[in-house]
Amino acid sequence: MANKESQTVEYKQNWHNEYLKVVSAFANSSGGVLYIGLDDRGKFFGLKNVKKLLEDIPNTIRNKLGIIPSVELEKKDIIKVTVAPYSVPISYNGKYYLRSGSTVQELQGKALADFLMKKSGSTWDDIVEERAGFSEIDNDSIEKFKRYAVDRIPSIIKETDNAILLQKLNLIDEGVLKRALVLLFGNDPQKFYRQSVVRIGKFVSDTDIQTTDIVKGNLFAQLESALEILRTKYLLSKIKYEGIHRRDILEYPYEALREAIINALIHRDYSGTSQIQIRVYPDKLMIMNEGKLPPEVPVEKLKTNHLSIPRNTLLAEIFYYAGFIESWGHGTIKIVDNCIEQGLPEPDFVEENGVMTVTFYKDKLNEENLKKLGLNDRQIKAVMYVKEKGEITNQEYQVICETSNRTATRDLTELVSLKIFQQIGTTGKGTKYVLRRHKDAKGATKTP
């Protein structure tokens, strides 16, 4: 028998009806076992009236919670109550509980709403919006969607009656518009969901904001407008010629930005009050949206093959029909590949306090990326120096890093082997080190 409590194990010295909270929490989580007759360290305590409890406990659980767990006698007069996970929410005295570690937590507010919605099998976007009517729908947006979706659902988009089309797309329930329909094709979704906007800002630092734009409209319009504003107002492009063909290459890959914004639009938690934020800094760009990843897809899996488990299934389905996304969970991998192909560092995916953030980096040789490569503080300082001055000598390295000739030589040799520096000259005072800009340096990693 386990010697400590856990997510699925709880010990109680005797039975009290308040422990129905524990049973409810197990039923609402992944199940668990409640032992009666043990102290909180799992030591035998001794139980009286065992025969009566074996009869009373299952009856009480059935009458109060409406479920029937397994209740059996273990050795030394210990009662074992085994609770299976339930697909429907189980309440005790009108309240709902979940297991978190070895504790029981009462669900309230948004957490309760999310829990009940998940147990019902619905997603936020699948719920009807009683306040909205067909006058709220922008038919031009629907016509655009038809042109986008002609390859994926040709038989459905042939429908000339938009009301029937929307019914076939599962965006209407018995004549009532669903939330997804308002967000996707509404002429003013912010009338119902004020938080459903994208805020773009140009930041000099975390506290110094130069410019702000608010992007409104339905989700297709937000995607188009956000990308256009970024391209024309916030980001720079460099011109590249392939033969006689001119290409304007954005400082961050356009396709990667598009994919990341789509992810934020369709995976965000619209039951929250925050807005999608796009923060443009001198050396990086961050896209932030409220919404936890599903437990089946931890953040460290986003750069590898993973399941596609959308938070808002209808939003994801319509974007898929429009040809804007794939349904295989490859979007984040494409974002990484696009950045590498353009010679940029891999972006970071971070989930923290219920907020998902994608960070793009403009320059491979920024402090954050250099730390990831395993460079020490002296080497990072030298790289920053060369970025500003253009070159560095061994003597200059010793001075700015306050180190010996031997250490400077070792550090510089390593920077050359990592393809960060290029050595100009062979030996002596004339030897200089400059930044290596060749594309073969993009995959360099430091060997521990």
N, C-alpha and C positions, 0 to 999 in steps of 0.2 A: 504493500500500500504506500502511496506517495506520502512524503513527510512534510509537505507544505501545500498551501492553497495556491490555485492557479486560475487561469482563464476558465477551465472546465471542471475544477474541483473546489468544493467548499466543505468545511467542517463546522459542526455545531454540537454543543454538549447535550442539548435537549431540544425538543421540538416546541416552537412557538409559532403561532399563525403569521407573525410578521415575516417569517422566513419564506412565505409565499412570494415575496419580492425576489428572492434568489431563484425560485423555480420559474417565475415569470421571465427573469433575465436570461436564464439558460435557454428557455423556450424561444425567446426572441433573438438569441445569438446563435451559437453553433452547438447548443446542447451542453450537458454537463452532468456531474454527479454530486449530490448532496449527501454527506455522511452524517448521521445523527448518532451521537454517543462518543465523539472524539473532540478533543480541545483544538484550538486553532493551530497547534503544531502537529496535529495528526496523532496525538497520544491517546490511548484508551482512557476514557473518563468514567464509564459505567452508566448504564441506562436503566431506568425503572419503568414499569408498566409497558414492557416491550410488546406484549400481545395486544394490548389496547391500542398502542400507537400504530401497529401494523394494520389495524382496521381504520383508525381515525384519519391517518395521514392521507391515504389515497382518496378517501371520501371527501375530506376537506379540499384537497387540490381539485378534484372533479367539480365540486359544488361552487368553489370560489373562482377557479380559473377556466373551467370547462375543458380540461385536458386530463388524460389518464396516463401518468408515468408508471414506470416499473418500480414497485416498492417491495424490497425483499430483505430478509435477515442475513447479515453477515456473521462471522464468528465473533465471539465475545459480546454478544448482545449489541451489535452495531446494525443500525438500519441504513440501507443503501437506497437512495432515491435517484433513479436514472431518468433524466429528462432529455427527450429528443428535440432537435430543432424543429420549429413549426414554420410553415410557409405563410400563415396568417398571424397577425399581431395578437399577443396574449396580454391582457391587462389584469391588474389587481386593484380593486377598488377604484376603477376608472383611470388608473395611471399605468404608464408603460415603463418598463425597465430593460436595460441592456447590461451585459457583462463587459467590463473593461478591466483587463488584467484579473486581479483577484478581488475586485470591488464591484458593487452593484450601483449603477447610475440611473437616476430617474431622467427620462427624456422630457424635454420641455422646448417650447418655441420652435425655432427652425429645425432643430435636430429631430423633434417629434414629427413635424410635418414631413421631413425627408424620409424618416423611418416608415411612416404609415403609407406614403406614396410608393416606396420601394416594395413593401409587403403586398400592396394591392396589385403589383405587376405593372403599374403605370409609370410613365416618366412625366416630368413637369410639362413638357411640350404637348403631351397627349391629352391633357385636360381641356375641357371646353371653356371658352371665354364667353360667358353669358352677356357681357356688356357690349360685345362687338356684333355688328351686322354686316351684310354684304356690301353696304355702302362704304365700309372701311377698307375694302379690297381694291388694289390698284391693278386694273386689267392689263395695263401696259407691261407690268412686271410679269404677269402670267404669260403674256405673249412672248416675252423674251425667254422665259423658262422653256416654253414649247420649242423654241429654236435650239436651245442648248440640249434638250433631252431627246431630240429626234433620233439619235443613234441608240439610246439605251432603252427607251420605252416607246417605240414608234406607234404601236397599236393604241396606247392610251392617249398620247398627245394629239391624235387625229380627232379626238372629241372636240366638237365645235362649241358645245355648251359648257362654259367654264364651271358652272355649278356642278355638273355631272363629272367633269374632269377632277375637280377638287374632292368630290365624293370618292372617286376611284383611287385617288392618292391618299385616302384615309385622313384627310384634313378637315372633314366635316363629320359630325356625329348627330344623326337625326335632325339635320337642318341647322345645327348650331356650330359655329366656327370654333376650331380648336386654337389653342395658344400658338401652335406652330404655324398655322395659316396666317395669323395676325403678324407674327414676326417675319415670315418669309415674303408675304405678298401684301402686307398692309400699306396704306398710304401714309399712315402716321402711327406706327407701333408705340411710340413714346407717349401717346395719349393714355395707353393702358399700362405700359411698362417703362417708367421714366429712366430706369437704370440701363435700358437696352441701347446704349450709345457707346461709341469709341472716342476716347479722349487722347489726342496726340499732343505731345509737348516737346519742345526743344530745351534741353537742360545743359547749362554750363557746369553745374554741380547738382547734388541732390536737393539743394535748397534754392538754387538760382535758376529760375525758369525764364527763358526769353520769349517764347511764342507758344500759344495754345490754340488748338482747333478741336471743335466738337463735331463728330460725324454722326448724323441721325439718319432716319429712313429705315426701310426694311433691310434685312440682312444682306440681300444681294446688292442693294444700293450702298450699304455701308462698306462692303468689301471693295467695290469699284472705287468709291470716293476715297477711302483710306489709302489705297494703293496710289491713286493719282496725287493726293496731297503729299504723301511721302516722296513720290518721284519728282514732283515739280517744286516743292517748297522746302523739304527737310533734308533731302539727300543729294549728293553730287553724282554725276556720271562722267566716266571717261570715254573718249572716242577711240574706237579701234576699227581698222580697216582690214577686211578680208577680201583681197582683190580690189574690186571697185565698190564693194558693198560696205557701207558704213554701219557700225554697230555702236550704240550707246550702252555702256556697261555700268549699271548702278553699283555704288560702292558696297552694297550688300546684294546678294543674288535675288533678283526679282521673284523668281519662282519659289525660293525659300521663304521670303517674306509673305508671299501670297498664301502658301501652305500654312504658315504659322498663324496668320490672321484668320483663315478659315477655321483652323482648329480652335482658336479662341472663341469665335462666333458660335460654333455648333456644340462645343463641349463645356461652355461656361455654365455656372449655376445661376440661372435667371431668377431663382427664388431669393437670392441675395440682393443687396442694395448697391453694390459697387459697380463701377463701369469698367469696361476693358480699357487698359492704359497702354499706350505705346510711347515709351520714353526714348528720345533720341539724344545721346550724349556725344561729346567730341570723339570718343573712341569706341563706343558700343551702342547697341540698340536693344531695348528690352520690351517684350510684349507680355503683359500680365493680365490674367483673368481669374476671377473667383471660381473655385471648383476643384474638389479633390479628385485625384485619380482613383479608379476602382481598385480594390485590393488585389485583383487578379493581374493588374498591370502596374507594378511598382516603377518609380521614376527611372531607376537604373536600367530598366528594360527598354526604354524608349529609343535607344540607339541600336537595338537589335530587333530581330523579328519578334512580334508580339501580337496578342489578340487585339481585335478591334471591338471595344466595348463602349459605344457612345453613351454619354450621359443623356442626350436628347435624341432619341432614336428617329423621330420623324424629321427633325432638322437634318440629321446626317443622311437619311434616306433621300430627301429631296436634293440635297447637294450632290449626292452620288448620282441620281438620275440626271442632273444637269451636267455631269461630267467633270465636276469641280474636285471631287475626291475619289479615292478608291476605297474599297471596303475591306482591305486586307491588313490594315494597321501599319502600312508602309510610309505614311506621311512624314513621320519624324525622321525616318531613315533618309528619305529624299531631302529633307532640310539639311541634314549633315552632309550628304553627298554633294549637294549644290554648293555649300560653303567650301568644301575641300577642293572641288573643281575650280573654284575661283581663287584658290590660293589663300583662303582665310582659315582661321582656327575653327575647330569644331565648336558649334554653339553649345551652351549649357542649358540643360533642362532641370529646373529646381521646383519642388513642391514644398511649400512652407506655410504653416498656419492657414491651410485651406486655399492658398493662392498658387496657381501654376504660372511659372515664369520661364520664358525662352529668352536667352541673351545671346545676341550676335556680336562678334568682335570684329572691328574694322582692321586691326593690325595684329599680325601673328605675334609681334614682339612687344606685347603689352605685359605689364607686371603679372597679371593673373595667369596668363598663358605660360609665361616663363617659369613661374612657380610650379605649374603642372608638369613642365619638362624636367623639373628637379634641379634647376639652377640655384646656386647659393646667393646670398644677399650681395656679395661682391660682384658676382657675374651679372646679376640683374642691374646693379648700379652702373656697370661698365656698358651694358647694352643701351641703357637710357642715355648715357654720355655720348655714345657713338651716334645714336639717333639725332642728337642735337648738334654735335660737332662734326660728324661725318667720318671720323677716324679716331684711333687711339694707339699709343705706343705702349711697350712694356713699362717704360719709366712712368708714363702718365697713369697707367693702371696702378702701379705701386703707390703713387701719391694720392689719387682720389680714393683708393680702397684701403690705404694705410696698411700695406702688407709688404712682404719681402719679395725679392726678385724670384725666388724659387716658387713661391705660392702664385705669383702673378703669371709666371711661365706655365705652370700647371693649369691654372684656370683658363688662360687664353688658348692653350692647346686643346682643351676640352671644348671650348666654344667653337673652335675650328672643326673639330671632329663631329660636333652636333650640327654642322652646316649653318650655324648662326653667323659666325664671323668668317671672313676670307682673309688669308694672310697675304700681304703685299711685300715682297722681298723675302729673303731667306734668313739671314743672320745679321746681327749688329744693330746699331742705333737707327738705321734706315728702315727697319722693319715696321710696318704699320698693319693695323687690323681694321677692316671696314665691314659693313653689313653685307652678308651674302644674300642676294635677292633672287637667286635661281630657284625655280620651282621644285628642284629635287630636295630643297631644305624643308619642305612643308611637313614631311613625316618624321623628322628627327626626334628621337627620344633619348633621354639620358639613361645609360645603364647603371643600376645601383652598384 
